[in-house]
Amino acid sequence: MPRTSRRTGGPRRLPGRTARAVCALLVSCLALVAPATAHAETDAPPVQRITVDGAGTGRVFDGVGAISGGGGTSRLLVDYPEPERGRILDYLFKPGYGASLQILKVEIGADTNSSNGAEPSHMRTRTQVDCDRGYEWWLMEQAKKRNPDIRFYGLEWGAPGWFDGGFWSQDNIDYLMQWLGCAQRHDLHVDYLGGWNEKGWDAAWYGKLKAALVSHGHADVKVVAADNAGWQVATDMKNDPAFDAATDVVGIHYPCSAVHCSSSADALGLDKPLFASESGWNNYLTGATRLAAEMNHEYVDSRITAFINWPAAYAWYPTVQMQGSGLLRANEPWSGHYELGPTLWTIAQTAQFTRPGWSYVDSASGYLDGGGTYVTLRSPGPRPAYTTVFETTAATAPQNVSVTPTGKLPRGALHRWTTTLESTDPGDWFVRGADVSPDATGGHRITLRPGTVTTLTTMPGGKGSATARAPRAEVMALPYRDGFDSYPTAATPRYISDMEGAFQVAPCSAAPQAASGSGGTGGCLRQVVTTQPVKWSRVASPLTLSGDSQWTDYTVSAKVMIDHSGTACLLGRVVNQLNNAGPARVNVWEGYYLKLSDSGTWSLEVIAPDRTTRVLASGSLPSAAADAWHRLTLGFSGEKITARVDGAEVAHVTDSTYDHGQVGLGLDSYTTSQFDDLEVLPARAASPAAQ
């Protein structure tokens, strides 16, 4: 801005001699700068020109989604307090706010472990149907409340053990029809239905499933086959006309390496939508780079039209495997703490600016000259919107691109959003840049930095209240008590997360009590699955977890009544899930176990990180029989561990394997044993009842 004279307010004139000197200086400066400027223009990256044909064709876009399933991945979300729970749900499902998920895939529970826990079955016997068990119906309702157009997809991991003929049976088809009926009772429409997650396929069974859908009034539900890795299922469809006719969608899992996605000529020739029906599996803080590459490459390399991330949220205990996977972290309901990361905003870069039913524009989708990919999608209708998403995960330097719309596409300025994928600064996630106006040629020119995902779009978007501060993370306060008296019958108590079987509230059974204390009263925690399910993973027997994995020194106790026979156990300092442990190669949890059998024998054991089990102490208590209430207690103080049964000390040992961890309850068989008065106290404040 020119300086002004105090007298006249006009521009101040320089004296003639001074003006000539300034001009000479400017000339000399220009002479020095000109060669450098010319050199810079010569070395500037070339412009890759992308023409978006308003009448361009491509496959129909089916959406971006995520999975609540694979066992309890959303378990802790339902226990969050408001308003934090509502904010988390908004970030997942509310359009134009956060991830803006367009598909929610849920597990059809079977009371058996399916990676990260067990989800409740709606039919535990052939004749009993309960449409209100579990939290998936609640989650689907919350998703629909935020996005009425969201699509739902159901899939089984395990199955109840009462099926005659196993998984690929008519009983299972009937089971699925009942599940769809439950969805209708909740005013939910299921769009897609799959078979058995990652356990192969039975072509004839899919034909029976399709016929059942038609006969039960669900003909609009699309059948997906086969939720397995690899494209062999497409070849089987090609060679089996009945199997081909029974399926509507080819769904495969994890089709991509870090740099490329697989394809199949047989799949492309089927004229069916191709879904990455489970993909992703990325950390909510560090997985954005891989995720951005996958989402674009799946169409560019493979013509896959739906991307479904496993899982939606990291909402399970950190003692359970695959910690950190998801679009956000929400596993501290006691504090209300949650965390977002660049992975969620990478999903938003596509999902906020597209809609299922749009079409890809093949001529405006491909590979960037400087590394990376781009995809373009447009809406139907006489005045279409369009979006182009660029990812530069393979780039090593900035590159210039120009996007030019043609036909009936809008010609005005495009909105620009960018996420820096490896940044830990929330200020670099989903940043709205200046709108990009067309130049004289009609192109919208931008420079893409390496390691980013950038969207140019005619669509609006937003970041919700991402700047709102979540409550700080805190260790769950002690004492922690739950007598299970405040819940309705059949409820899952707060913070109780089943790993195998189903632990739910039921009236306590009348039974003799131990001499040292009272029996169970009011509500109890009963394990209710009595027939071993058709399993997906190898968890040995019913087990449930609770509490904070960061607890160190404490005393945990619970009453137990063993139903007729078997062994019950109280767990402490549980730190991690071990896969394929021991001779039986089952999934177990590292920690300490106090076990009591129906015969009165007891043992104090530790399952170590090397997958071995060591017995630290053992013995027999003839008075501790089945069908009677007993109290088990484990106390931890540094390396000293004390075990008590009915208040009497049975073991005092020293062991340094674990110095922290949460608590749990378990059984060695599918019995209806009960637990009551679970209590965790600071080490120096153990109550007389816990002694």
C-alpha positions, -999 to 999 in steps of 0.1 A, spaced: 0 0 0 16 34 -10 25 57 18 5 90 19 13 126 25 -1 141 57 -10 173 38 -28 160 7 -34 124 14 -21 116 -21 9 95 -31 42 109 -19 65 117 -49 102 108 -48 128 134 -58 140 130 -94 176 119 -85 162 94 -60 137 81 -86 164 75 -112 185 57 -87 157 34 -77 149 26 -113 185 17 -120 185 -6 -90 153 -23 -102 167 -29 -136 199 -45 -122 178 -67 -99 156 -78 -128 186 -87 -148 198 -109 -120 165 -126 -113 154 -132 -149 177 -162 -157 167 -179 -124 130 -174 -131 133 -188 -166 152 -218 -152 125 -224 -126 98 -225 -153 118 -249 -173 121 -273 -143 85 -270 -131 66 -303 -131 45 -308 -162 7 -305 -159 -12 -338 -162 -45 -329 -178 -76 -348 -168 -108 -343 -187 -140 -353 -169 -165 -363 -196 -200 -353 -185 -213 -383 -204 -184 -406 -193 -191 -441 -183 -179 -465 -156 -192 -489 -130 -218 -479 -105 -204 -468 -72 -218 -488 -43 -204 -470 -13 -178 -467 14 -185 -485 46 -172 -502 77 -178 -533 98 -192 -537 133 -183 -573 139 -155 -598 138 -165 -601 174 -172 -573 198 -155 -546 179 -182 -521 189 -188 -535 224 -176 -506 245 -192 -479 224 -226 -486 237 -214 -480 273 -202 -445 266 -219 -415 284 -236 -387 265 -227 -364 249 -195 -383 239 -213 -413 226 -234 -391 203 -204 -373 190 -186 -406 182 -217 -418 163 -219 -385 144 -182 -389 134 -190 -423 120 -224 -419 104 -236 -383 100 -233 -371 64 -210 -341 59 -196 -344 94 -169 -371 97 -164 -404 80 -200 -402 66 -202 -440 62 -226 -452 35 -226 -489 44 -227 -505 78 -219 -542 78 -228 -560 111 -222 -594 125 -251 -618 129 -241 -631 164 -238 -667 175 -224 -664 210 -190 -675 198 -157 -657 194 -151 -643 160 -117 -626 165 -123 -599 192 -152 -613 212 -185 -630 210 -218 -613 199 -252 -625 212 -274 -648 191 -310 -639 184 -319 -677 186 -303 -699 212 -327 -727 206 -348 -738 176 -380 -723 190 -368 -692 208 -363 -658 191 -352 -626 209 -349 -596 186 -334 -573 212 -302 -591 222 -269 -573 218 -260 -539 205 -260 -543 167 -297 -534 164 -290 -503 185 -260 -494 164 -280 -498 131 -308 -477 145 -283 -449 154 -267 -451 120 -300 -448 102 -311 -420 125 -281 -400 112 -282 -412 76 -316 -425 65 -300 -437 32 -273 -459 48 -271 -494 35 -270 -524 59 -252 -557 53 -254 -588 75 -229 -616 78 -222 -646 100 -189 -655 115 -201 -684 137 -235 -702 142 -255 -717 171 -247 -753 179 -283 -765 176 -282 -765 138 -289 -799 123 -264 -802 95 -239 -776 106 -234 -742 91 -245 -750 55 -279 -762 66 -315 -754 62 -316 -746 99 -291 -717 91 -313 -704 63 -343 -704 87 -320 -687 113 -312 -659 87 -349 -654 78 -356 -649 115 -328 -624 117 -342 -604 88 -376 -605 106 -359 -590 136 -345 -563 114 -380 -554 102 -392 -552 138 -365 -526 144 -377 -508 112 -344 -516 95 -340 -527 59 -311 -550 51 -296 -545 17 -270 -573 16 -266 -607 31 -236 -629 30 -226 -665 39 -198 -676 62 -170 -652 69 -137 -665 55 -148 -702 57 -153 -711 21 -187 -715 4 -214 -741 -6 -228 -731 -40 -260 -752 -35 -267 -735 -1 -266 -701 -18 -293 -712 -42 -315 -723 -12 -308 -689 5 -319 -670 -26 -351 -690 -28 -358 -685 9 -354 -647 5 -379 -646 -23 -404 -668 -5 -402 -648 27 -407 -615 11 -370 -604 11 -364 -606 -27 -348 -571 -27 -320 -583 -3 -289 -589 -24 -268 -621 -18 -231 -616 -15 -206 -645 -21 -184 -654 -5 -167 -630 19 -134 -649 14 -100 -639 2 -92 -644 -35 -113 -645 -67 -119 -683 -70 -155 -677 -60 -160 -657 -92 -146 -686 -113 -170 -710 -96 -199 -687 -104 -188 -686 -140 -188 -724 -142 -220 -729 -122 -250 -711 -137 -272 -719 -106 -246 -704 -83 -243 -674 -106 -281 -669 -106 -282 -671 -68 -257 -643 -61 -259 -606 -68 -225 -594 -56 -190 -608 -56 -175 -600 -22 -138 -607 -15 -115 -598 14 -83 -579 14 -76 -578 -23 -47 -553 -21 -10 -554 -13 7 -522 -3 10 -511 -39 -15 -530 -60 -50 -546 -59 -57 -580 -75 -82 -585 -103 -99 -614 -121 -111 -617 -156 -138 -641 -145 -151 -616 -119 -151 -587 -144 -170 -609 -169 -198 -617 -145 -215 -583 -148 -220 -581 -111 -208 -555 -86 -174 -563 -71 -170 -555 -34 -140 -554 -11 -165 -567 15 -138 -566 41 -107 -545 36 -86 -519 54 -76 -533 88 -55 -502 94 -46 -484 126 -67 -453 133 -36 -432 138 -10 -447 115 -30 -465 88 -41 -436 66 -14 -440 39 -23 -476 32 -60 -468 34 -58 -440 9 -39 -461 -16 -63 -490 -12 -95 -470 -17 -84 -456 -51 -64 -487 -63 -94 -510 -57 -112 -493 -85 -83 -483 -107 -67 -518 -106 -97 -540 -100 -130 -522 -108 -142 -528 -72 -171 -505 -64 -175 -508 -26 -149 -505 1 -158 -518 35 -133 -512 63 -127 -535 92 -136 -523 117 -157 -492 122 -142 -483 156 -115 -495 180 -141 -500 207 -128 -531 225 -104 -537 254 -67 -533 246 -61 -568 260 -78 -582 229 -59 -587 197 -56 -562 167 -54 -532 190 -58 -498 174 -76 -510 142 -105 -488 131 -115 -453 121 -114 -440 156 -106 -451 192 -135 -454 217 -126 -479 244 -127 -458 276 -164 -455 284 -156 -448 321 -138 -416 312 -156 -407 279 -123 -403 262 -121 -409 224 -96 -401 197 -98 -394 160 -70 -398 135 -62 -393 99 -77 -427 90 -112 -414 96 -106 -383 76 -92 -403 47 -125 -421 45 -142 -387 46 -122 -375 15 -143 -399 -6 -175 -406 14 -185 -370 21 -184 -361 -16 -200 -391 -32 -233 -411 -29 -240 -447 -37 -256 -448 -72 -231 -424 -87 -210 -437 -115 -172 -438 -119 -159 -420 -149 -133 -444 -163 -117 -419 -186 -110 -397 -156 -97 -424 -133 -62 -438 -135 -26 -433 -124 -8 -401 -117 24 -395 -138 43 -385 -106 31 -414 -85 -3 -422 -71 -39 -426 -85 -71 -406 -90 -107 -416 -94 -136 -395 -106 -173 -400 -99 -204 -382 -111 -240 -381 -100 -269 -391 -122 -295 -366 -134 -297 -336 -157 -273 -314 -136 -247 -338 -123 -222 -331 -95 -188 -346 -97 -158 -354 -74 -122 -364 -82 -101 -379 -54 -63 -380 -57 -39 -400 -36 -1 -394 -38 12 -422 -15 36 -433 -42 48 -398 -51 83 -384 -42 78 -348 -54 50 -323 -60 31 -327 -92 6 -305 -111 -27 -316 -124 -56 -299 -141 -92 -311 -141 -115 -299 -169 -152 -307 -168 -172 -312 -201 -207 -318 -211 -233 -309 -185 -209 -308 -156 -207 -276 -136 -180 -251 -147 -176 -231 -116 -150 -232 -88 -143 -266 -71 -140 -271 -34 -107 -285 -22 -100 -307 8 -67 -323 18 -54 -347 44 -17 -351 51 -16 -388 57 14 -393 80 8 -361 100 1 -364 137 -13 -328 138 -51 -327 136 -47 -294 118 -34 -313 88 -64 -336 86 -93 -328 62 -83 -292 56 -104 -271 34 -83 -251 10 -92 -222 -12 -117 -230 -39 -101 -237 -72 -115 -215 -100 -112 -225 -137 -85 -209 -157 -89 -196 -193 -90 -231 -207 -116 -243 -182 -92 -264 -162 -89 -264 -124 -52 -266 -118 -37 -276 -84 -3 -289 -71 -5 -322 -52 21 -328 -25 34 -363 -18 18 -383 10 -16 -367 7 -52 -374 -3 -69 -344 -20 -105 -341 -32 -118 -316 -58 -155 -315 -58 -187 -296 -65 -202 -311 -33 -203 -295 2 -185 -311 31 -175 -304 67 -155 -314 97 -182 -314 123 -171 -304 158 -138 -321 154 -122 -293 173 -143 -301 204 -121 -315 231 -128 -350 242 -125 -358 279 -90 -368 289 -80 -404 292 -81 -418 327 -75 -451 344 -108 -466 356 -113 -456 392 -112 -481 420 -132 -495 437 -151 -511 409 -182 -531 419 -210 -547 401 -237 -568 419 -257 -571 387 -289 -561 405 -297 -529 386 -301 -545 351 -331 -561 335 -331 -598 329 -310 -609 299 -290 -576 298 -253 -575 293 -239 -555 322 -218 -524 317 -181 -531 308 -187 -569 306 -172 -580 273 -177 -617 263 -149 -634 245 -167 -668 242 -202 -678 253 -228 -654 266 -228 -639 302 -260 -621 309 -281 -610 339 -305 -636 354 -321 -640 388 -296 -657 411 -304 -694 418 -312 -704 453 -283 -726 465 -264 -734 497 -239 -708 507 -203 -711 518 -197 -710 555 -178 -677 552 -204 -656 535 -238 -653 518 -248 -667 484 -258 -648 453 -287 -624 457 -309 -605 433 -294 -605 399 -264 -626 389 -242 -630 359 -251 -663 343 -234 -680 313 -264 -692 292 -250 -710 262 -252 -748 269 -244 -762 234 -210 -755 219 -215 -732 189 -203 -737 154 -170 -719 160 -152 -694 138 -120 -691 160 -104 -713 186 -114 -699 220 -116 -729 243 -145 -721 266 -168 -693 279 -149 -663 291 -157 -626 298 -135 -596 306 -139 -563 324 -120 -535 340 -89 -515 330 -58 -531 316 -37 -504 333 -47 -516 368 -16 -527 388 -20 -536 425 -55 -546 434 -77 -573 450 -104 -589 428 -131 -612 441 -164 -627 429 -189 -652 441 -194 -682 419 -218 -712 418 -207 -740 396 -237 -756 379 -235 -793 385 -200 -799 371 -170 -782 357 -145 -755 367 -150 -718 372 -121 -693 373 -114 -658 384 -88 -639 362 -65 -611 372 -38 -590 356 -50 -600 321 -28 -583 295 -31 -598 260 -47 -623 238 -26 -652 226 -35 -671 194 -29 -708 190 -16 -713 225 -9 -747 242 -13 -782 228 -49 -775 218 -38 -744 198 -66 -723 212 -69 -686 219 -63 -677 255 -54 -646 275 -21 -639 292 -27 -635 329 -33 -652 363 -62 -677 368 -76 -689 401 -96 -721 392 -121 -740 414 -137 -772 402 -169 -789 413 -149 -815 432 -132 -789 453 -98 -790 436 -82 -756 430 -52 -742 412 -35 -709 407 -20 -707 372 -3 -682 349 -4 -683 311 29 -668 300 38 -649 269 56 -680 256 22 -697 254 30 -720 283 8 -725 314 26 -728 348 8 -740 379 19 -717 408 0 -736 435 -28 -762 438 -48 -781 463 -82 -795 473 -110 -782 494 -136 -809 500 -161 -783 512 -160 -764 479 -185 -784 458 -208 -777 429 -243 -763 434 -231 -741 462 -219 -705 464 -182 -698 470 -161 -666 469 -129 -665 449 -103 -638 456 -70 -629 439 -48 -602 455 -18 -585 437 8 -564 454 40 -561 433 52 -596 427 32 -611 456 0 -629 447 -25 -642 472 -54 -666 465 -84 -672 487 -114 -694 486 -143 -685 509 -120 -661 528 -94 -687 536 -59 -682 521 -50 -711 499 -19 -697 482 7 -669 487 33 -669 459 58 -647 442 57 -643 404 69 -614 382 53 -625 349 28 -596 349 25 -564 369 -7 -550 355 -39 -560 337 -77 -563 338 -100 -589 354 -122 -617 340 -145 -646 347 -144 -679 330 -156 -715 328 -142 -747 313 -174 -758 296 -208 -745 284 -226 -746 317 -251 -722 333 -228 -714 361 -233 -680 379 -212 -652 392 -222 -624 416 -207 -594 434 -177 -588 412 -155 -564 431 -120 -548 425 -105 -529 453 -71 -511 457 -46 -535 472 -46 -519 506 -84 -516 508 -96 -551 504 -129 -556 521 -135 -583 547 -159 -600 522 -130 -602 497 -107 -618 523 
